[in-house]
Amino acid sequence: MTKNNVRLYNIIFPIWLLWLIPVTWIIVLPANFIIDLIVIILTLKYLKVENIKMIAKSIILKVWIFGFIADFIGTLLMLLSNIIDFDYNTPVGEWWYNNIANAVSYNPFKSIYAILWVTICVVITALLIYIFNYKVVLRKSSIEVNQKKKLALSLAIFTAPFTFFIPTHWFYY
């Protein structure tokens, strides 16, 4: 496979899906909003916070936007596996293509190295979700510091982009 063919076909979900089928945004945007809102409400209820409705209304938009920012950064990290440029005709380049670039793009479960790459991307994205929510979104919130940390952690865990593990080849083979 030539380098040009690799660049053309190695595009990672969900950016690929959102670009190819723009109507997907109609589903993705509200679905993420609803998931974020559910996580906020359930976590605040679990923490026995008062004024859940008021707090949720004051933070949901920022949580949603910063969640997309974190996911976008995570997607860029995923794409890095294809941006790192090796000559695919060399042994190192062939190994990189088979175990990282192609596997991350099409089926992360094809290689332990791809699973590690995707897992690192998901963990970094979850960490960014935590930092953005704790340091930015919840900074002026009326809830206690300990509750802010727990809410940020809950959002990081339950809204991390586990979809990065979905094999892209399911969508076009």
N, C-alpha and C positions, 0 to 999 in steps of 0.2 A: 504494500500500500504506500503510495507516495505521500509526501508531507502535505501537499495540498488537499488530498482526500481526507487526511486525518483532521485537518483544520475545519473542513466543511462538515464532517459528521460528528465530531466530538463536542457537542453542545449539551450542557447539563440541565436537567429538570430542576426547578420549575421555570427558569427563564426561557428555555426552549419552548415549552408548552405555552407560556404566556405570550411569546412573540408569534409563534405559529398559529395559535388559536386565540386571538385577542379577546373573544367573548369570555374566555376563562376568567378574566379579571372581574367580571360581573359576579362570579361565584367566590373567587379567592378573597377579594376585599371584604365583603360582608361576613364571610365565614371566619376570617381571622379576627374581625371585630367582635363577633359573637363569642368565639373561643376565649379571647382576652377578657371580655366582660364576665363570662362565666367563671373563669379562674379568679378574677378580682373578687367577685361577689362571694364565691364559696370560701376563698381564703379569709376574707374579712369576717364572714360568719363563723368560721372555725376559730378565728382569733378573738371572737366575741367583741368586735369593734362596734361602737354605736354610730349611727348616721351612715350606714352602709351606702344607701342610695345617694346621698350628697357626696360622699367621698368617691364613689364609683363614677358619678357624673363628672367630677372635677378632674379625674385622672385618665379616663378611658381613651380619650383621643390621643393624648401624648403616649400612653402605653402602646397603642396601636401603631402610631407613626414610628416610634423608636424601635418597635418590634420589626417593622419592615426594614428599617435602616440596618439593624443587626443581621437580619436575614440576607440582605443585599451584600453586606461585608462577608458573611459566610459563603455566599454564592461565589463571590470573587475569589475566596480562598479555594473553593472547589475548582474553579476555572484555572487556577494557578497550575494544576496538574497538567493542563494542556498548553499553558503559556510557556512553561519551562521548556526550552528548546534544545532537543537532542537530535543528532543525526540518526534517524531510525534505521539506517543501514549499518550501524555499528552494534557490537554486542550490548553495550550500555544503553544505547538508544532503543534497541529492540526490547531489552528487559524493561526499560521505563515505559515504553508503549504498552506492552502486554500486561504488566503488573500494576501500573499506576494510571497512566493517561486513559487508555482504553477501558480498563476496569472501572475506574471512578466514573467515567462518562456513561458507560453502558450497563454495567452490573458490578457494583462494589463487592458482591459476594464471590466474585470470580477469583479474587486474590486477597490474601491476608493483608498485604500492603495497602490495597485499596480500602479495605475495611478500616485499617488504622488511619488512613488519610481522611476518610469521611468522618470517622469518629472524632478525630482532632478538630475538624471543621465544625461539627455539631457542638462539641464542648466549648470551643472558642466563641461560637455564636451565642450559646447559652450564657457564657460568662459576660458577654457584651450586653445581653438582655438584662442580666442582673445589675451590672454597673449602670447602664442607662436608666433603669427604673429606680434604683436606690439613690444614685447621685444626682439625677436630673428630675425625673418625673415626681418622685416622692419627697424631694428636698423640702418643699414648703407645705407638705401635707400635715394635717393636724394629728395624725396617728403617732404613736410612740416609736422611738428609734428601733427597738426590738421588733415591733410589728412591721415597720418598713422593711427591715432586713428579711423577715419571713415572707412578706408579700412579694418582694423582689425575687427571692429564691423560688417561691412557688411559680411565679411567672416564667422564670428561667427554665425550670424543670418541665413544666407542662406546655410551654409554647416553643420549646427548642425545635429546630427544623429537622425532625426525624425523617421527613420526606426526602432528605438527601440520600437516604439509604434505598429509596425506591429505584429499582432497575429501570433506567430510561428505555432500554430495548423493549419493554412491555408495550410502549406506546407506538412503535413503528415497525415491529417485526411480525 
